[in-house]
Amino acid sequence: MSPGLEIENHNKYWMGMHVGNPRARELFLELVKKSDVVVDNLTPGRMAKWGLDYRNLKEANPGIIHLHVSGYGSWGPWTGRTSYDAVAQSMGALAPITGFEDRGPIKSGVWIADWITGLMCANAVLSALNYRERTGEGQFIDYLQVENIIRWLDWTWLYAFRTGEDRKRSGNRDLAICPSDLFECLDGQVALAAFSEEEFRGLCQAMEQMDLFERFPDPVDRLKDENARTVLGRIAVWAGSKRVQEVEALASRHGFAASRVLEAKDVYHSEHFRERGAIQEYEDPLYGNMVQQCYPPVMSETPGRLKWSCRPLGFDNRYVLKKILGLSGEEISRLEEAGTVFRWNPDVPSQCPPPGWDGRSGVKPA
């Protein structure tokens, strides 16, 4: 179990089967008959080789929704090329606009191309479920990690279209809002923004530099490069003489936005996020006490909760085969003996239960 795996795989049942095996393929299609959605993140064409592409899935369940996620899609000149988060950030033009103007491209510190792809895939599935509810028809969804990044780059493409130029790297400075940047204080960094005329007036009052407001009251005029550098330079000098808490207090008093730049440990221990359930502590049946971030939507009737983290490969074979497909214990044992379904490989620690597992904790009764 790796942190990158377990943080995205809560509350799931884990099976292991060789779908190239004819009997395993039959079992898979039986599961498809009882399912709403099939998701695969395999090389394009792999499901077809196993006889499990959308055409086959639709024969088993006409209402099935099949989501295929890959780097470059199921067709096109780049189909089949390998993609990772760093590659997607680069191929989708995110990395070239990220970073400071006197340095080269920088990729995000988190796997943002992966996270956003997962989020938008969920959105696509919900749209397909809504369509099926209205028409009874399932559908195939081809989702590309790289195209996802392209869609995500706000006004970048319109800017290129209108000017014929690439968007420039600008560090922490927001090219569409001025001021909006990170500034060094005596005891840390503060994120500060004041775009509207009223907000900027409040900032200048807090700085006791109303001459700055008189020169640049118009938000659009402040976006001009020379003007923006003047404004941001003056704010940087002012912020450098203050403590973060002083700037935050002045922001509350004068109506502009300012907040300390928090470290991960600050968010982890935050009373605010703990109280709201964004950071949840729970007892995992396999791994013991766990503390992880939860799901952002706070829903009144179906609140998000963490029941268990990810499980070893094949951990829930018996539960799924008996509970969902109605197979007997004897049938499941024969499938295990034949290698049609399988559990973790004891030689691969990342697939196994933790050392000292008692053989019972976390197992769902079949």
C-alpha positions in Angstrom: 0.0 0.0 0.0 1.4 3.4 -1.0 0.1 6.8 0.1 -0.7 7.7 -3.5 -2.8 4.5 -3.9 -4.7 4.4 -0.6 -5.7 8.1 -0.5 -7.9 7.6 -3.6 -9.3 4.2 -3.0 -11.5 4.4 0.1 -14.6 2.3 0.7 -14.0 -0.1 -2.3 -14.1 -3.9 -2.5 -11.0 -5.4 -4.1 -11.1 -8.4 -6.4 -8.4 -10.2 -8.4 -9.1 -12.2 -11.5 -7.4 -13.0 -14.8 -10.0 -11.8 -17.3 -8.0 -13.4 -20.1 -9.2 -16.7 -18.6 -12.6 -17.7 -20.3 -14.3 -18.4 -16.9 -13.0 -15.2 -15.4 -14.4 -13.3 -18.4 -17.8 -15.0 -17.8 -17.7 -13.8 -14.2 -16.7 -10.3 -15.2 -19.7 -10.1 -17.6 -22.0 -11.4 -14.9 -20.8 -8.5 -12.7 -21.4 -6.2 -15.7 -25.0 -7.3 -15.8 -25.5 -6.1 -12.2 -23.5 -2.9 -12.7 -24.0 0.7 -13.8 -20.5 1.6 -14.8 -17.3 -0.1 -16.0 -14.1 2.0 -15.8 -10.8 1.0 -17.3 -7.5 2.9 -17.3 -5.7 0.4 -19.6 -3.9 0.8 -22.9 -6.4 1.5 -25.7 -7.4 -1.9 -27.3 -6.5 -4.0 -24.2 -10.2 -4.6 -23.2 -11.0 -5.5 -26.8 -8.3 -8.2 -26.8 -10.1 -9.8 -23.8 -13.5 -9.5 -25.5 -14.5 -6.9 -23.0 -14.8 -3.7 -25.1 -17.9 -1.6 -25.0 -19.6 -3.7 -27.7 -19.3 -6.8 -25.6 -20.2 -5.0 -22.4 -23.3 -3.6 -24.1 -24.4 -7.0 -25.2 -24.3 -8.2 -21.6 -26.0 -5.0 -20.3 -27.5 -2.6 -22.8 -27.6 0.2 -20.2 -24.0 -0.1 -19.2 -21.7 3.0 -19.2 -18.1 2.3 -20.1 -15.6 4.9 -19.2 -12.1 4.5 -20.8 -9.4 6.8 -19.4 -6.1 7.1 -21.1 -3.4 9.7 -21.9 -4.3 10.4 -25.5 -7.6 8.6 -26.2 -8.9 5.6 -28.2 -8.1 7.1 -31.6 -5.8 9.7 -33.1 -2.1 9.8 -34.0 -0.9 9.6 -30.4 -3.2 6.7 -29.3 -1.3 4.2 -27.2 1.5 6.6 -26.1 2.3 6.3 -22.4 1.3 9.2 -20.2 2.0 10.2 -16.6 1.0 13.3 -14.7 4.2 15.2 -15.5 3.8 14.3 -19.2 0.2 15.4 -19.3 1.1 18.8 -17.6 3.6 19.3 -20.3 1.6 18.1 -23.3 -1.5 20.0 -22.2 0.6 23.3 -21.9 0.2 23.7 -18.2 3.9 23.4 -17.3 5.1 26.0 -19.8 2.9 28.7 -18.2 3.8 27.7 -14.6 6.8 29.2 -12.9 8.7 32.4 -12.8 9.5 34.5 -15.8 13.3 34.2 -15.5 13.2 30.4 -15.2 11.9 27.4 -17.3 8.6 25.6 -17.0 7.6 24.0 -13.6 5.1 21.2 -13.0 2.7 21.3 -10.1 3.9 19.8 -6.8 1.0 17.4 -6.8 -0.4 15.1 -9.5 -2.9 17.6 -10.5 -3.4 16.1 -14.0 -4.4 12.9 -12.3 -6.7 14.4 -9.7 -8.6 16.7 -12.1 -9.0 13.8 -14.5 -10.5 11.7 -11.8 -12.9 14.5 -10.8 -14.0 15.2 -14.4 -14.4 11.5 -15.1 -16.8 11.3 -12.2 -18.7 14.3 -13.6 -18.8 12.6 -17.1 -20.3 9.4 -15.5 -22.9 11.4 -13.7 -23.9 13.1 -17.0 -24.1 9.7 -18.6 -26.2 8.3 -15.8 -28.6 11.3 -16.2 -28.9 10.6 -19.9 -29.6 6.9 -19.2 -32.3 7.8 -16.7 -34.0 9.8 -19.3 -33.5 7.5 -22.3 -32.6 4.1 -21.0 -29.4 4.2 -23.1 -25.9 3.6 -21.8 -22.8 5.0 -23.6 -19.1 4.9 -24.1 -17.0 7.7 -22.6 -13.5 8.3 -24.0 -11.6 10.5 -21.5 -8.1 11.9 -22.2 -5.8 13.0 -19.5 -4.1 15.5 -21.8 -7.3 17.0 -23.2 -8.5 17.4 -19.7 -5.5 19.8 -19.0 -6.2 21.7 -22.2 -9.8 22.4 -21.0 -8.5 23.5 -17.6 -6.3 26.4 -18.7 -9.0 29.1 -18.2 -8.3 32.1 -20.6 -5.0 30.8 -22.0 -6.4 29.7 -25.4 -8.5 32.8 -26.0 -5.4 34.9 -25.2 -3.4 32.9 -27.8 -6.2 33.3 -30.3 -6.6 37.0 -29.9 -2.9 37.9 -29.6 -1.1 35.2 -31.5 1.3 34.9 -28.5 1.9 32.3 -25.8 0.8 33.1 -22.3 3.9 34.2 -20.3 5.1 32.7 -17.0 4.4 35.1 -14.2 5.3 33.3 -10.9 2.8 33.9 -8.2 1.5 37.1 -9.9 -2.0 36.7 -11.4 -2.0 38.3 -14.9 -5.8 38.8 -14.8 -6.1 40.3 -11.3 -3.9 43.0 -9.8 -3.0 42.9 -7.0 -3.2 39.1 -6.5 0.1 37.6 -5.4 2.1 36.1 -2.5 4.2 38.5 -0.3 6.9 38.0 2.3 6.1 39.2 5.8 8.3 39.3 8.8 7.1 35.9 10.0 5.9 34.1 6.9 4.1 34.6 3.6 0.7 36.1 3.0 -1.6 35.7 -0.1 -3.2 39.0 -0.9 -5.8 40.1 -3.5 -7.7 43.3 -4.0 -9.2 43.5 -7.5 -12.2 45.8 -7.4 -11.9 49.5 -7.0 -13.4 49.3 -3.5 -11.1 46.5 -2.4 -8.0 48.3 -3.7 -9.1 51.5 -2.0 -9.3 49.6 1.3 -5.8 48.1 0.7 -4.3 51.5 0.0 -6.0 52.9 3.2 -4.5 50.0 5.2 -1.1 50.8 3.7 -1.6 54.5 4.3 -0.6 55.1 0.7 -3.7 56.7 -0.9 -1.5 58.1 -3.7 -1.3 54.6 -5.1 -5.1 54.5 -5.3 -5.2 57.9 -7.0 -2.8 56.7 -9.6 -4.4 53.3 -10.3 -8.1 53.2 -9.3 -9.1 51.3 -12.5 -8.7 47.5 -12.1 -8.1 47.1 -15.8 -5.5 49.8 -15.9 -3.6 48.1 -13.1 -3.2 45.0 -15.3 -0.8 46.8 -17.6 2.6 45.3 -17.0 4.4 48.5 -15.9 1.5 49.5 -13.6 1.3 46.0 -12.1 5.0 45.9 -11.3 4.7 49.3 -9.6 1.7 48.3 -7.5 3.1 44.9 -6.5 6.5 46.4 -5.7 4.9 48.9 -3.3 2.8 46.2 -1.6 5.9 43.9 -1.3 7.8 46.6 0.6 4.8 47.3 2.9 4.1 43.6 3.6 7.8 43.1 4.4 7.4 45.4 7.4 4.4 43.6 8.8 3.6 40.3 10.5 1.1 38.1 8.7 -1.5 38.5 11.5 -1.3 42.3 11.1 -2.0 42.0 7.4 -4.9 39.6 8.0 -6.4 41.9 10.6 -6.1 44.9 8.2 -7.7 42.9 5.4 -10.7 42.2 7.6 -11.0 45.8 8.7 -10.6 47.3 5.2 -12.3 44.8 3.0 -9.6 43.1 0.9 -8.5 39.5 0.9 -5.4 38.3 2.8 -4.5 35.0 4.4 -1.4 33.3 5.7 0.2 30.7 3.3 -0.4 27.5 5.3 1.9 24.6 5.4 0.5 21.0 5.1 1.0 20.5 8.8 -1.1 23.6 9.5 -4.0 22.3 7.5 -3.6 18.8 9.0 -4.0 20.2 12.6 -6.5 22.9 11.7 -9.4 23.0 14.1 -11.6 24.4 11.3 -11.0 21.6 8.9 -11.3 18.9 11.6 -14.6 20.3 12.8 -16.0 20.4 9.3 -14.9 16.8 8.6 -12.5 17.8 5.8 -9.8 16.0 7.8 -11.2 12.8 9.3 -9.8 10.4 11.8 -11.1 6.8 11.7 -10.2 3.3 12.7 -9.3 1.2 9.6 -10.0 -2.5 10.2 -6.6 -3.5 8.6 -4.3 -0.5 9.3 -5.6 0.8 12.6 -5.9 4.5 13.3 -5.8 6.7 10.1 -6.1 10.4 9.5 -6.9 11.5 6.0 -8.6 14.2 4.0 -12.2 13.5 3.1 -14.5 14.6 0.3 -15.2 18.3 -0.1 -19.0 18.4 -0.8 -20.8 18.6 2.6 -24.2 17.0 1.8 -27.0 17.1 4.3 -28.5 13.7 3.5 -25.5 11.7 2.2 -22.4 13.1 3.9 -19.0 11.8 2.8 -17.3 9.4 5.3 -14.2 7.2 5.3 -15.1 3.6 6.2 -11.9 1.9 5.2 -8.8 2.6 3.2 -7.6 0.6 0.1 -7.3 -3.2 0.5 -4.9 -5.8 -0.6 -5.5 -7.3 -4.1 -8.3 -9.9 -4.1 -9.1 -9.2 -0.4 -12.9 -9.2 -1.1 -13.1 -12.0 -3.7 -15.4 -14.2 -1.6 -17.6 -11.4 -0.5 -18.2 -10.1 -4.0 -18.7 -13.5 -5.6 -21.1 -14.7 -3.0 -23.0 -11.5 -2.2 -23.3 -10.2 -5.7 -23.2 -13.3 -8.0 -24.6 -15.8 -5.5 -21.8 -18.3 -5.9 -21.4 -21.0 -3.2 -18.3 -21.4 -1.0 -17.5 -24.6 -2.9 -17.7 -22.9 -6.3 -15.5 -20.1 -5.1 -12.9 -22.5 -3.7 -12.7 -24.2 -7.2 -12.2 -20.8 -8.8 -9.4 -20.1 -6.4 -7.7 -23.5 -7.0 -7.9 -23.0 -10.7 -6.3 -19.6 -10.4 -9.3 -18.0 -12.1 -9.6 -15.6 -9.2 -6.6 -14.8 -6.9 -5.4 -12.9 -4.0 -2.3 -10.9 -3.2 1.2 -12.1 -4.0 3.1 -12.6 -0.8 6.3 -11.7 -2.6 5.0 -8.2 -3.4 4.7 -6.4 -0.1 2.6 -3.5 -1.5 -0.2 -6.0 -2.4 -0.3 -7.7 1.0 -2.1 -7.1 4.3 0.1 -5.5 7.0 2.6 -7.7 8.9 0.9 -9.5 11.8 -2.6 -9.5 10.2 -4.7 -12.0 12.1 -6.5 -13.3 9.0 -9.9 -11.9 10.0 -9.8 -8.2 10.5 -11.5 -6.3 7.8 -13.0 -9.4 6.1 -16.6 -8.9 5.1 -18.8 -11.9 6.0 -19.8 -13.6 2.8 
